[in-house]
Structures are given as C-alpha cells and as structure tokens.
C-alpha cells in the first residue's frame, strides 16, 4: 500500500513550514529579550510582556533585543525611534 506524500512537497506545505520557523524565531527572540531584562533586574509589566511576546516582526524584535542590552527601563526598550528631521530647504 502506497501513501500519497505529494502534499508534503507542495508549495503550500513549504510555505507552512517557513511560517512555522519564522514564528519559532520570533518566540525565541521574545524569550531572549525577556531573559536579558530579567537578568538585568529591569521590571517588565504584564502589558509590556504581552507586547514583546505578541510581536512577530523579526526586525522589531531585533531592535528591542539590542536595546535590552543597555536599557535602564522597559520604556527604553519599547520606545519608538525618533523620526529623523528632514533637511531644511
């Protein structure tokens, strides 16, 4: 008896696996950020924890990770970067 495994080689299956890997990387990065903050003694309120763990954008998580290394408060980590000023004409 033969089993049809073509689905597992399909583009849909490949996309699902890629999506799962990206979600796993995001979850891991969020855990890393929280661990750094915990080890540094920086309190993380529930709302901020939910923001970090709910984020799926790897670029945002990377920025937060970098900030967590030197931040003194959770606000320092989650702060929006300042918009660059446009040059005067």
N, C-alpha and C positions, 0 to 999 in steps of 0.2 A: 504494500500500500504506500502510495506516494502522497506527500503533503505539499500543497502549493505554498511556497515561501516567497513568491514574487512581491507581495506587499512589502516585505522587509527590505527589499532592494529598491523600492519605488522612491520617487522624488518626495512624495508625501511623508513616507517613513523617515527619509533623510532629514527633512525639514523638522519633523517632530523631535528627532534625536538632537538636532542642533539647538532647537528651542530649549529642550531639557538641559543641555550642557550650559547654555547661557544663564538659565535660571539658577543652576547649581553654582556657577561662578559668582552670580550676584549674591546669593545667600551666603556663600563663603566669605565674600568681601565684607558684607554687612557684619558677619560674626567677627571678623578681624578688627573692624572699626570699633565695635563694642568692647572687644577684649583689650585693645590698646587703651581706650578710655577708662576701663575698669582698672587696669594695671597702673595707670597714671593717677588714679583717685579722682577722676572727673565724674561727678554725678550725671546720670542720664535719666531724665524724667520719662515716664511712660510714653508721652506724646512724641518725644524725640526718638525714643527707641522704636516706636511704630513707624516713624518717618524713615528711619535708617533701614529697618528690616523690610519695609514695604517698597523700597526703591529697587527698580530693575534696570536702571540706566547705569551701565558699567563705567561710563565717563564720569558721571556724578559721584558714584561710589569711590572711584579712584581719587577724585579731588577731595572728598571727605576723608579718605584714608590718609592722604598726605597731610591734611590739616590736623587730623587727630594726633599726629606725631608731636606737634608743637603747640597745640591749642591749650588754653588755660580754662576754657569753659565750653560747654556744648554749643553755645551760640557761635563761638569762633569756628567750630566745625561746620555748622549748617548755614552760616551766613552766606548770602548771595554775594558773588564777587562784584566789586564796584564796576560800574559801566565806564569804559574809557571815554574821556572827554573828546569830543570831536574838535579837530583843529579849527581855529578861527580863520575866517576868510579874509 
